[in-house]
Amino acid sequence: MKVFLAEYTVCNDPCLAPEGAAMLDTLAGSFERCGHEVLTPEKPDLEAEIRRLAPQSDVGLVIAPDHLIFRYTHLLEQFTHNIGCGSMNAAVCANKQRTAAILSRNGIPVPPPPAAGGRRVVKPIMGCGSRGVRLTEGEPGEGEFAEGYVDGEALSVSLVGSRVTGNVCEFYSGAPPLLLAINRQEIAVSDDGLFHYMGGETPVHPAREDEIIAVAVRTMNVLGCQGYAGIDLIAGDRIYVLDVNPRPTTSLVGIAAVMKEEIADILIRASYGDAPGEVHLSGRVRFDRDGVIHRL
């Protein structure tokens, strides 16, 4: 089988390229170990490369920042079988403000509105990682919104959803999302209030683990995500959902290092509604923001 894999930052964003390359290498290595031929872009023009390589492929996956993920995923879907989140669902998740509103309407806790004159978290409506996210008493600018600051443990939950939208009649299974792992996130706040993602640790088993998983699974189901998704949470007085990433995240690099199963096989099977019921993890690792692994 030929597999098309594209990660936008590798050729287009030097600051995020090491992180993107780590995810791409992890995925490509898994597909190759499963006996598949991997095709990747050779030039920065991702649209042209999708049009050139996706028609030659049996399946494909695009990783891109929020403001671009709909554009490139929608294009991919015109040429091959998408093993990631559907483009329409990814578009909803990419808008952080809209996502928070949808989750809140469905009874899923999100950070409350900021108190007047108090500290708040200001973030881009469409962002990438922690870029532009800051703790401040100021007002959001154009293309930003504000949330109340929530104290607690920063975690993410990595899930893989089986086919729930798209070719529903052919591939819908009704299977719940597959839990890969809960990951601890290392977030630093600099003197100017900017948040910085430093990496994380996986797998972890925090207090209220079952509640954390339940909130993440419900979030994924409400938003209709499929394929790999990373749900960012704060475990405080409640389990708050901060962000939903409808694509592979850096945590995948750590998870793949301790998971018996191949992520390639999981993604392909899930895209046809046939994800396994569980995965098996052995050991624990720490990973930095560039995907460098340290076994613990």
C-alpha positions in Angstrom: 0.0 0.0 0.0 1.2 3.5 -0.8 0.8 6.0 2.0 1.0 9.8 1.6 2.2 11.7 4.7 2.5 15.5 4.8 3.6 17.7 7.7 3.4 21.4 6.9 6.0 22.8 9.3 8.8 20.6 8.1 9.3 22.7 4.9 7.4 25.9 5.9 8.1 26.9 9.5 11.7 26.6 10.8 10.6 27.3 14.4 8.3 24.3 14.5 10.1 22.1 12.0 11.9 19.9 14.5 8.7 19.1 16.3 7.0 18.4 12.9 9.9 16.3 11.7 9.7 14.1 14.8 6.0 13.4 14.3 6.6 12.7 10.6 9.5 10.4 11.3 7.5 8.5 13.9 4.6 7.9 11.5 6.7 7.1 8.4 8.8 4.6 10.4 5.6 2.9 11.6 4.1 2.6 8.1 7.4 1.3 6.7 7.6 -1.3 9.4 4.1 -2.4 8.4 5.3 -2.9 4.9 3.9 0.2 3.3 5.6 2.6 0.9 5.6 6.1 2.2 5.4 9.2 -0.1 6.2 12.6 1.4 6.3 16.1 -0.1 9.6 17.1 -1.6 8.8 20.9 -2.0 7.3 23.5 0.3 4.2 24.0 -1.9 2.0 21.6 0.0 -1.0 22.1 -2.2 1.0 21.2 -5.3 2.5 18.2 -3.6 -0.9 16.9 -2.4 -2.2 17.2 -6.0 0.9 15.4 -7.3 1.3 12.6 -4.7 -2.1 11.9 -3.2 -3.6 10.5 -6.4 -0.8 7.9 -6.4 -1.6 6.8 -2.8 -4.0 4.4 -1.3 -4.4 6.5 2.0 -3.1 9.8 3.2 -2.7 12.0 6.3 -2.0 15.7 6.6 -0.6 17.5 9.7 -1.0 21.3 9.5 -1.6 24.3 11.8 -5.1 25.2 12.7 -5.6 27.9 10.1 -4.5 25.5 7.3 -5.8 22.1 8.3 -9.2 22.3 6.6 -7.7 23.6 3.4 -5.2 20.8 3.0 -7.3 18.0 4.5 -10.2 18.9 2.2 -7.9 18.8 -0.8 -6.4 15.4 0.3 -9.9 13.9 0.5 -10.5 14.7 -3.1 -7.7 12.4 -4.2 -7.3 9.6 -1.6 -8.7 7.9 1.5 -8.1 10.2 4.5 -6.9 8.3 7.7 -7.0 11.5 9.8 -9.9 13.6 11.0 -12.5 14.6 8.5 -12.0 18.1 7.0 -15.3 19.5 8.3 -14.7 18.3 11.8 -11.1 19.5 11.7 -12.3 22.9 10.7 -14.6 23.2 13.7 -11.8 22.1 16.1 -9.3 24.5 14.5 -11.5 27.4 15.8 -10.8 27.4 19.5 -13.6 29.8 20.4 -16.2 27.9 18.5 -15.0 24.6 19.9 -15.3 25.9 23.5 -18.8 27.1 22.8 -19.9 23.8 21.3 -18.4 21.8 24.3 -20.0 24.2 26.8 -23.4 23.8 25.2 -23.0 20.0 25.6 -22.2 20.2 29.2 -18.4 19.7 28.9 -16.4 22.0 31.2 -14.3 24.7 29.5 -12.5 27.6 31.1 -15.1 30.3 32.2 -15.2 33.8 30.9 -12.5 36.0 32.5 -13.4 38.1 35.5 -13.4 41.8 35.0 -10.0 43.3 35.6 -8.5 40.0 36.6 -5.9 37.7 35.0 -7.0 35.9 31.9 -5.6 33.6 29.3 -5.6 35.3 25.8 -5.1 33.0 22.9 -5.5 33.1 19.1 -8.8 31.9 17.8 -6.8 29.8 15.4 -3.3 28.9 16.7 -0.7 26.3 16.7 0.6 24.8 19.9 1.2 27.5 22.6 2.1 30.2 20.1 0.6 33.5 21.1 -1.0 32.1 24.3 -0.4 34.4 27.3 -1.4 35.1 30.8 -2.3 38.8 31.1 -4.7 41.4 32.4 -4.9 42.9 29.0 -7.7 42.6 26.5 -7.5 40.2 23.4 -6.5 41.7 20.1 -7.9 41.0 16.7 -8.2 37.3 16.0 -7.9 36.5 19.7 -10.2 35.7 22.6 -9.9 35.5 26.4 -10.7 32.8 28.9 -10.5 32.7 32.7 -7.3 31.3 34.1 -7.8 27.8 35.5 -5.3 26.3 37.9 -4.5 22.6 37.9 -2.4 19.8 36.3 -1.8 20.1 32.5 -2.6 16.9 30.7 -3.5 15.6 27.3 -5.4 12.5 26.2 -4.4 10.9 23.0 -7.3 9.0 21.2 -8.0 7.4 17.9 -11.5 7.6 16.6 -13.0 5.1 14.3 -14.9 6.3 11.2 -17.9 8.3 12.4 -18.5 10.7 9.5 -17.9 10.7 5.8 -18.4 7.2 4.3 -20.9 6.4 7.0 -22.8 3.6 5.4 -19.7 1.8 4.4 -17.4 2.3 7.4 -19.5 3.4 10.4 -19.0 1.0 13.3 -20.3 2.8 16.4 -17.1 1.9 18.2 -15.9 4.3 20.9 -12.6 6.2 20.5 -9.5 4.1 21.3 -7.5 5.4 24.2 -3.7 5.5 23.5 -2.5 7.2 26.6 -2.8 10.1 29.1 0.2 12.4 28.8 1.5 15.0 31.3 2.3 18.3 29.6 5.2 20.5 30.6 4.1 24.1 30.2 6.4 27.0 31.2 5.2 30.6 31.6 7.9 33.3 30.9 8.1 36.6 32.7 6.2 38.3 29.9 3.3 35.9 30.5 3.8 33.8 27.3 3.1 30.1 27.6 5.7 27.7 26.2 5.2 24.0 25.5 8.3 22.2 26.6 7.3 18.5 26.0 5.8 15.9 28.3 5.7 12.5 29.8 3.7 9.4 28.8 2.0 7.3 29.9 0.8 8.8 33.2 -2.0 7.7 35.5 -3.2 10.8 37.4 -5.9 10.9 40.1 -9.4 10.9 38.6 -8.0 9.0 35.6 -11.4 7.5 34.7 -13.1 11.0 34.8 -10.3 12.5 32.6 -10.7 9.8 30.0 -14.5 10.1 30.0 -14.3 13.9 29.4 -11.9 13.4 26.6 -13.9 10.6 24.9 -17.1 12.7 25.2 -15.3 15.7 23.7 -14.2 13.7 20.7 -17.7 12.3 20.2 -19.4 15.7 20.4 -17.0 17.1 17.8 -17.2 14.1 15.6 -13.4 13.6 15.4 -11.9 10.6 13.8 -8.3 9.4 13.4 -5.7 10.6 15.9 -6.7 13.5 18.2 -5.1 15.1 21.2 -7.4 16.6 23.9 -5.7 19.2 26.1 -7.1 19.4 29.6 -6.6 20.9 33.0 -7.4 18.8 36.0 -8.4 21.3 38.6 -11.5 21.6 40.6 -13.1 20.2 37.5 -11.7 18.6 34.3 -11.6 21.5 31.9 -11.0 21.0 28.1 -8.6 23.6 26.9 -8.0 22.6 23.3 -8.8 19.9 20.8 -6.1 19.0 18.2 -7.7 17.0 15.3 -4.3 15.7 14.2 -1.3 13.9 15.5 0.5 15.8 18.3 4.0 15.6 19.7 2.8 13.1 22.4 2.6 10.5 19.6 6.4 10.4 19.5 6.5 9.3 23.1 3.5 7.0 22.9 5.0 5.1 19.9 8.1 4.5 21.9 6.2 2.5 24.5 3.4 1.0 22.5 3.5 -2.6 21.3 1.0 -1.9 18.5 2.0 0.1 15.4 0.3 3.5 15.1 0.2 2.9 11.3 -2.0 -0.2 11.6 -4.2 1.5 14.1 -4.8 4.6 11.9 -5.6 2.5 8.8 -7.9 0.2 10.7 -9.7 3.0 12.5 -10.4 4.8 9.2 -12.4 1.8 8.1 -14.2 1.5 11.4 -12.0 -1.4 12.7 -9.8 0.1 15.4 -8.5 -2.4 18.0 -10.2 -2.4 21.4 -7.1 -1.5 23.4 -3.3 -0.9 23.1 -0.5 -2.2 25.3 2.1 0.2 26.7 5.4 -0.8 28.3 7.5 1.6 30.3 7.4 5.4 30.5 9.2 8.1 28.6 9.8 11.8 28.7 9.9 13.8 25.4 10.9 17.4 24.7 9.1 19.7 22.3 11.4 18.5 19.4 10.5 14.9 20.0 13.7 13.8 21.7 12.9 10.7 23.8 14.3 9.9 27.3 13.3 6.6 28.9 12.3 6.8 32.6 
